Amino acid sequence: MASPAADRRTVLARLARLAPGLASFVHYRRDDLRHDIVAGVCVASVALPVGVAYAELAGFNPAIGLYSCLWPLVAYALFGTSRQLIVGPDAATCALIAAALTPFAAPGSDAYLALSATLTFVAGLICIAAGWVGLGACADFLSRPILTGFMNGIAISIALGQVGKLLGFKIASTGIIRPFIEIVEKIGQTHWPTLAVGSGAFALLIALPKLAPRVPTALATLAIAAGVVGLFSLDSYGVRTIGAVPPGLPWLTLPTLSFTKLDTLVVDAAGIALISFCSAMLTARSFAARNHYEIDDDREFAAIGAANIVSSLTQGFAISGADSRTAMNDMAGGRTQMASLVAAASIGLVLVFLTKPLQYVPTPALGAVLVMAAVSLVDLATLRTLWRESRSEFFICISATLGVVLFGSLRGILLAVVLALFRFIRLVARPSCEVLGTVEGMKGFHSIARHADARQTPGLCLFRFNAPIVFFNARHFRLSVLNAIDASVPTPTWFVLDAITVTSVDVTGRRVVEELREELGRRGVTFVLAGRRTQRLEWREKHGLRHAADNQLHYPTLRAAVQAFHAMRKPKKPSQSPT
C-alpha cells in the first residue's frame, strides 16, 4: 500500500503535467512574494493603458481591452511554464482581429463582439490541439528574420492607422500608399484641438522617461491627458474621448458560433493562433534563457490556447505574449507566475472602483500611445545585422514586411509561412557539400574551399554531404559527387563519402547511392563509405541481408579509409627466394 507521501507526490506529478503553474504554487516560497507583488503592480500599470489602446486598435470598447488583460493572466499563470511571460492584447493580434472581422460587422457592434468571441475561442482550441499533438516545434519554422519582418510591417500599419485619430478625421483606405494619399488630400480637415492633444501626448511620452524614469510613461500620459480634457472640457470642442466604461468584472458568456462564417473564421483563427504562439514563444524563450530555466513548447502552445479560451468566455478578445509587460515583470523582479495573479487582481480593482476617470481619456492620446508602441516594435538592429551577415535573410525579412503592408496582416502571415517553407526546403534540398583535404598543423580533414593551403591526396576524393540523402535532395547529391570527381586532378581512384554527416537515407536515397556506385565503378572509381558502419550492418541484419553478398568497402572513420587507401597504394616488397 502506497504511503501518504507517495500518494501526494503522485498527485503533484499529475498536477504538474496538467497545470505546471498550479503545481509551482504548491511549492511557492515566501521569499518570492514581495518581489512578485511589486512586479505584478508594475505590470498592471503598463497593462491598463495598453489594454485600452489596443481595444481601440481592434475595434472594441475600452472595457473589452481591460477584460482581455484580466482572466487570461490567471489562465496562463495556471497552465504556462514560463515564470516571467505576461499575456494580454498585443499589436499583431489586434491588427489580425480587425482585419478578420471588419468585413463581417461594424467595429464595436454586438455582432462584432460575438464574432470576436468565436474567433478567439476557435484560436484557443487550435492552440490546445496543436500542443496535444506536439506541434510546439512550429515556432522554430518561423525564423527571426521572418517574424522581425512581420512585426515591422505590423508596426507600419498601426502607425498609419493612427494618423487619422491624431489629426481628427477618419481614414478609410488600407495599405500604405492609398492611406498616405488620403491623408494628403484631407490634411485641410485637420481638427486643431485634437492635433494639440495628440502632440502634447507625444511630448509627454518622449519627455517622461527622461524626467521620471520610474513613472509608468503610458499610464501617466493618459492620466494627464484625461485630466486636461476634463478640466478644460475639451470634449465640448470636438476632441473625442473613449466615453463611459462600465464598472464591474466581466461575466461569463458562451460564444455563439456563426456556422455561416465559421469556415472563414477558422482560417483567420489559425493565423492568429500561429502568430500568437510564435510571438509568445520568442518572448518566453528569451526570458527563460536570461533567468536560466527551460520551458515546454507544447505546454506553452496549450497554455496560450487556454488563455484565449478564457478570454473568449469572459468578453475578451485574442491575446498573446506581451513583450513590454514581460520586460516590465522581469525588470521589477518578478520571479514566478504569482506576479501574473497580482497583476490580474490589480486590474480587477481598477475595473470595480476606478472606471469613471477612464471616460475622459482622449482618443488622440490613445493614438499617440499606439504610435509609440508601433515604433518600439520596429527592429532596425536586426535589419542591420541581417544586412551584414546574410543578404538572403535580409530580403526575406523585407519581403515579410512588404507582404503585411501591401496585402494586409492575414495575407502577410501566409506570405511569411510560405517564405519559411521555401527557406526550409532550400536549406534541406540544397545542403552544402565539401571536398576535404588535410591542413598542416590542424588535425582531421577540412574543406579545401575554406582553406587555401589544404592538400588532397592524389587519387583520393574525400566528400562530405551535410544532410540526409532523401527524395528531395538525392539528385543534388549525385550531381555534387560527379562535379567533385570531375574537378579532381588527377581523376581519383577512390571516392570516400563521410557517412557521419548523412543522418539518414530513404528508399530514393539508397537507390541513387547504388546507381552512383555503379556509375563510378564504370569510370574506374571505387565508392567507399566512412563512418556509421555498425548502423549499416544493423540495417542489413534487420532487413534480412546479413548473409547477402556485400562488396561495399566501409570503414569506421575517414582516417581509417585514408590509411586503407595508402596501404593499397604502397608497393609490395618482392619476396626473396631461399639461398
C-alpha angles and dihedrals in degrees: 000000000000118000121242089250091054091048090051091051090050092051091048091049091053090045091052091054093050101036114010092181094052090051090053090056089059089062095037115151120223090219089069096052098082092049093046093050093052091045093047093053091048091050091051091051089058096038095054099064093034091052091051092046095047091048087058089049093051093046101255140124110269091246089064089059090054091047088054089055095051121055097022087063089057093047093051092046088058101042106026127094098207115095095202107033115115117197128206143107115333135183097253097051092043091053090048092049092052092047092049100045106033093079090058106039143008113267112259095019124124090249090053091052092047092051089048091054090051092046092049093045093051091046089053092050090050091051093049092047091048091051092050094052093046102254094142088110088070087088088069092061095062099071123208092255090056095046091044090053091047093050092046089053091049089050092053092047093049094048092050090047092058097052092086092053090051094048097040102245135094123255112208100180126091133209122041110282100046095047089050091052091046091051091052091049094049099040089107089063092064113143103222100203088052091049090049092053091047092048091049090051090051090051091052093047090054099040103040097066088057098041099039110012094174094056116093098250101205094044093048092047094053092044092052092044091050090049092051092048092048094044096049097030091235090166087072088059092057101270106143120229131190091251131213117351113205111238123231139057121296117265126228114268132174115227114244106227114226101210093187090063098029096100091056093042092052091059091047091046091052090054091049091047092051096048094040092053097042092047092047092047093053090053095041094048092048094053093040089056091047092052096040105244137108131243130206112240096203094047089048089055090052092044092053087049092051091049090051093049091050089049092053091049093051099048095266132124136232116311138188140177112305117221099196095045092045090050089050090050092052094043092050091053102258109172107176144015088276088085088066091054091050091049091050091050091050092051090048091055090052091051091052101041112014109044096107096074090052092071091073095056105119121230094228089057089053088050090053091051091051093048090052090047089051091050089053089055093059108099108199093159092064090047091054091047092050091049090054098041108029124012092185092057090044090058090046088055092049091047091055090050092050090046091058095042098044103033104026135256099288095047087043088059090052090049090049091051091048090049090050092051093046090050092049092048091048093051096049099034095049105030122171119273126201136196107212134216140159126273120205111247094017126095122230130012125309140191112274088210092062098039116056092193095050113125128209122211108245110251093018128095116190111195133189123195109192100209143045114283104240140147098283097050104026093099090049088052092052094048092046091053093049092048091050092051093046090051094051116099116230100027107257123243092201127046112193120194116203100227094186092082092045098086096182143356123208128202093274091047093051091049092051092047091051092048090048091050090053093047092050089047090058088053092051094253120131115221111221132183125212123193134012090058094145091048091053092049091050090050091052091049092048091053096046096255098115095111096032119111112275117185094168114124106226127174128185095237142013090249091054090051092050091049090050090051092052091046090053092049094046110105114244118240113248113250115248119232116230116259 
